[in-house]
Amino acid sequence: MKHGEAKSQTGNPSFSVVGVPAHSDLDIGVIYTHEDHFMSQLLTSLAQSGPDLNLRLVLVDNASANGVSAWNDIFPVTTVIRNEQRLTYAENLNLILEHTAAPFSLLLNTDMYFEPGERCLSRMVRFMKQHPDCGVSGCRLYRADESYAHPPRRFQTLRTVAARRLGAAWLQDEVQRYLYLDRDHRQVFDCDWLSGCFLMVRRRAFEEIGYLDTQFHKYFEDVDYCLRMASSGWRVMFNGQTYCYHLEQRASRRWLSKDAMLHAMSYWKWLRKWGFHPGRHVASLPDDTQRPRRAA
């Protein structure tokens, strides 16, 4: 593991395996704390979205009150990890990565939904196999109201923050830049980072760059991980040829909320770590589609 990068520091949670372990094409990580209203539709739709794949669920019980036994039998094999105390999002994702072994791992928010007929998981695994130099990928995301959620994004600048918070018309060109509105969202392209609610991670890339940086308690852990992937030569790729739904709460959009404060604190940590021009750690050419590539 590279100097200065995060190691898993999650204590000694207990874990158990339900079902008969076998070779898995894709390990899927889900964290449960108290989101009962999302879990059944998420896991049932997930299990139907890769009918040609051997799927394994890695389910983290984040010190919940009710436990996760109600969802143990939806997948043929489920690894249950039980935390004695609640951990942050990044810490839980690291727990999941510790317990994965498949060529690809899918890190998911709980508030997700998959159209079974779309076969999103099958399409994404096929995409990763077709792009062996891709370390992490994501797909199109739609909100509950069918609006597009813009999962691929460019790195934020202070101008980006001002544009998104103030909504001033004279800053809208910055919003367009940030959200890749100059690109067709049904196509495939390289991007700076992807929304952490859906990250498909290549095992070989994870073994090289390590765990998520747990100094980001909430927000920017996904931005940081994508930049570390790219700075190590792995591609960060958006696959617009398939989709799923993110029923997001968007709590950080409220100016004075706790989530908005957490977002600001994480952005400050991000700036301290990478500076105001993070792209310099990756791009050797001005066009962000022409980054150095890892040999397949």
N, C-alpha and C positions, 0 to 999 in steps of 0.2 A: 504494500500500500504506500502511496506517495506521502512524503513528509508534509505535515500540516493539514492533511485531509481527515475527514471524520471517520472514526471507528464506531462500531456498535457498542453502546454502553447502556444496556437495557436491563442489567441485573440478571436474575435467574428465574424467569417466568416458567411455569409448568406448561407442558404441551402433551397432546395425545393425538392419535391417528384413528379416524373412523373409516372403515373400509379396508380393502386389501391394497397396499401400496404396489404400484406398477409404474412402468415408464410413462412419463407425462410429456406431452407436447407443449403444454402451457400451464404454468402455475399462476393462479389468480389470488391476489391479496386483497382482503376486505377487513376493515376495522369496525368493530361494533362497540359503541358506548351506551347509547340509549335510543337509537334511531329505528325503533320497531316499525314505524309506518313506511320505511323505505326497504327494509331488508327482504321481505318475501318477494316483492316484485323484482328487486334487483337480482337476487340469487336464482329465482326461477327463470327469468329471461336470460341471464348469463348462461345457465346450463343448456339452454336451447340454441345458443348462438354460435356453437362450434361443433355441429353434429359429427364432423369427420375428425375431430381431435380427441385425444386423451387429455382430459382436464382434471386438475387437482385444485381444490380450494384451500387456501391458507387463511384461516379465519381467526382474527385476533379479538379476544374478549378483553376489552380495555377496562377491566375492573367494573363491569356492568353490574346492575342490581339483579337482572333476571337471567343472566347466562345466555348461552347460544345453542343449547341442546335442540331447540325448535328447528334449527336449520342444518343440523349435522348430516341429514340423509339426502339432501338435494343433489349433491355431487357424488359420483361413485367413490371418491376418496376425499376426505376432508381432514386437514391437520388443524387442530384447535390449539391456540396459544392463549394461556390465561395469565393476565397481568395481576399482580397483587395490589398494585397502585396504578393510577392512571398515568399514561405517558403521553408525550406530545405527538403530533402527527408524524414528524420526521423520525422520532424514536420508534414509533410503531411500524413505519415503512421499513426501517432497518431490521426490525424483528422479522418481518415478512421475508426480506431478502436473505436473512440468515437461514431461513427454513425452506428456501426454494432450491430446486435442483434441475428444473427443466431448462431447455435452451432459451426460453423466453419467459419473462414474468410480467404480469399485468398488475400495476398498482392503481387502485381505484378509490374514489370517494364512495361513500355509502349512498348518496343521493343520485344514483345513476339508474338508467333503464335502457334495455336493449330490445329492439324489434327482432324477434327470433328469425323471421324470414329474411332479414338482411344478412345474417350470418357474419356479423362484424368480426367476431373472434377468428373465424376461419380466414377471412380476407386479410386481417392484420398479420396473422402468422405467415400466410403466403407472401405478403408484402415484405416482411422481415427476411424471409428466405431468399427473396429476389434481390435484396439489397444487403449483402453480407457486411458492408462497411457501415451500416446504420446501427448506432448504439442504442438509440431511443426514438420512438415514434409515437404519433398520435393520429386521431382521425377527426372528421367533422363532428362538432357537438351542437346540439340544439337544446334550447330551454323548453320548459313545459308548454309555453305558448307558441312553440314552433319557430321562435326567432333564433337566428344564428348566434352562437356564443363566441366566435372568433378565437379558437384555441391556439393557433400559431401566432406568435408575437415577436416583435423586435425588442431589444433591450430598452428599458426605460431611461429617459433623461429627465432632468428637472423640468424641461419644457413639456414632456409627456405628462408628468404629474400635474402641472398647471392646466394643461389642456383638458385632462379628464376630470379634474376637480372643479374647474371654473366653467367649463363648457363654452368658452368664448369662441365666437365665430372665426376670429382671426387666428385661432390656434388649431382649427380643424384639420389643416394639412398635417399636423403632427399626429393627430389621432389616426388619420389614414395611414401614415407611415407605420405607426406602432402596431396597428391591427392587420397589416398586410392587405389593405383594401385595394392595392394595386395588383394583387394576384387573384387568379381564379380559384375560389375555395373548393372546387370540385377536382382540382388537379393535384399533382404531387410536386412538392418543392422543399428545399432546405430552409430552415428557419432558425432564429436565435434561440427560442425556447417554446415550450408547449405547456399548456395548462396541466397542473399536477393532478387533476381529477381523473385523468386517463393517461398513463405512461406505460408503454410497452418497452421493457428493458431487455437487452440481449445479455445473456449470462456471461459471455466472454468479456463484454464491456464492463459489467459490474465487477467482475473479478479483477479487472485492471484498475478501475478508478475508485472502487470502494463504496462505502456507505454514504448516505446523505449527511450533510453537515447539520448537526443537531443544535447549533447555536441559533438556527432559524426555527423558533418554536412554532410559528404559524406564519405562512406566506414567505415567498422567495426561496423556499427549499427546492422548488421545481426549477426556478430560474438558475439557481446556483448549480444544480445537478446537470442541467443541460449545457451550461457553459463549461463545466468540467469535462463533460463528454467531448465537446467540440475541441477544447484545448488539448485533449489527448489524441485527436485525430479521428474520432468517431463522428459520423454524421448525425445530426438531429433533423428528423424528417417528418413532414406532415403528409399524410395520405388522405387526400380529399375524396377518395373513391369509395369510402364507406363511412358510416356514421353511427352514433348512439345519442342518448339524451342525458343531459345534466340538469337535474331539477334544482339548480343552485339557489342559495338564499341571498347571496351577494351582500352580506352584512357589512363588509368594509366600505361600501359605498356611502354609508351614513357618516357624516363628518365627525361627529363627537361620540361615536360608538366605541366600545372596547375593541372591536375588530379593526376599526380605523386606526386606533392607536397602535395595535399590534402590527398592522401593515406598515405604519410609519417607522416603528422601531426596527422591523426587519429590513426595510429599505436602507436605513442608516447603517445597519450591520453589513448589508450588501455593498454599500459605497465604501465602507472601511476595508472590506476584503478585496474588492475588484476595482475601485476607483470610479471616476465619472465616465471613463471610456472603456468599458469591459470588452468591447469588440477587438481591441488591440491584442488581447490574449489569444485570438483565434485567427482573424482574417489577415492574410498577407496581400490580398487584392481588394480594391474598393468595392467590388460587386459581391454581395453576401451570398450569391449562388456559386461562387468560384473559390470555395475554401479548400485548404489542403485536404487531401483525401487519404484515408488509410487504405493500404493495399488489401484487396479481398483475400 
